[in-house]
Amino acid sequence: SERLDQLLEKGAVPQTLLLVGSREEELEAFAKSLAEKLILKQAPHARAKLQAATHPDLHFFRPEGKIGLHSIASIRKLCQSAAYLPHESSCQCFIIQAAERMLPTASNALLKSIEEPFGRTYFILTTTSV
């Protein structure tokens, strides 16, 4: 956390991060906090929308369906959204929770986007199992 704050202050946060922890709730809260800091650094006026969870440049992707996996359709939607410019701030953040819950086809679809992020796009992946 301290190291990320230092990177944030310098404007040197990597565009792709993997957060590993033992509790999903804590990982989600940390990822959300980091994403909000990234957006607020560029757009301090965005605080109200972030608190209301209505900011168009903060995106959450969670496992879905009966078997609780990230679907290929969901990941393709993420990749498509990541290819566009941010709506209201100068960066956009995609939080992918429980990243270990991706099928190989979904992770392969995501790979190019996270290897070569478009503009000021940040991917924050969380996992409880490396």
N, C-alpha and C positions, 0 to 999 in steps of 0.2 A: 504494500500500500504506500509506504513512504517513498519507495523507488519510483512508483508510477506517478506520485505527486511531483517528484523532481522532474521526471520526463515531461509531464504536463506543463509545468512551469517553463521549461525550455522549448516547448513546442516540438518535442521529439518522441511522442508516443507512437509506437509501431502501429501500422494500420490493421494488423491482424494480431490478436492476442488470444491465448488459451488460458483460461483461469481454471485451476484445479483445486478442489476442496472436498470436504467430506459431507457438507450439508447444502443441498440445492437451494434452500431459502437464502442462506448467506451468500452464496455465489450470485444468485439473481440480484440481491440487494447491492452487492459490490459492483456488479456489471452495470446495473442501472445508474448507480452513483457516478461511476467513471464516464459513462456515456453522457450523462447530464453535464458533467464538468467539461467534457470536450465541446459540447454544443454551447454551453454558457461562455466558454472562453472566447468563442467567435461571435456569439449573439447573446449578450447579457440580458436583453429584453425578453428572452424566451422563458424565463423562470416560471411564469404563471401557467403556460401551456405544458411545460414539463411536469409541474406539480399536478396538473389535471390529467396527465397522461394523454394529451391530445396533440402533442407536437408532431408534425408530419415528417420530421427527419430522424425520429427515434422509432425503430422497428423491433418487435419481439417475435421470435420464432420458437415455438415450443413443440415437442412431440405431440402427435395427434392420433386420433382413431382408437379403435379397440385394442390394438397391440402397442400403442404408444411409441410410434416411430415418426421421424421426420420423413414426410412423403417426398417423392421426386417432384411432384407438382408444387409443393410448398417451397422447395429449394430452388426450383426454376423461377418461381415468382420472386423470390429473394434476389436471385441473380439479375433478373430483368429490372427490378427496382433499383438495384445497386448500379446499374448502367446509366441511370439518369442523374442529373445534377440535383443537389439538395433543394428543397422547396423554400425554406425560410431562413436557414442559417448557411454558413459557408462549409459545413460538413454534415454528414449523415452517419448514423450509427445503427448497426444491425447486431442485435444480441441473439445468439443461437444457443438456447438452453439445452442441456443434456445432449451435447454434440455427439456423444458416444451412441446415441439412439438413431443414427443415420444408417440406412442401408448403403452398401457400396455404390450403387447407382446414384444415390443422392449426394454422397460425399464426392464422387467424381464430378458431378455437375457443379458443385460448389468450388472445386479446386482452382479453376482458372480465375474465378472472381477474387478469391483470397490471395492467390499468388501475385496477381497484378491488379490491385484495387484501382478503381476509377476515381480520379480526383481526390478529394478529401473524404473518402469513405472508410469507415472503421468497422471491422468485424470483431466482435467479442464473443468467443465461444466459451461455454462453461461445461465442465464435466466433473463427475465424482469418480470417474473410472478412466484412467489414462489408457 
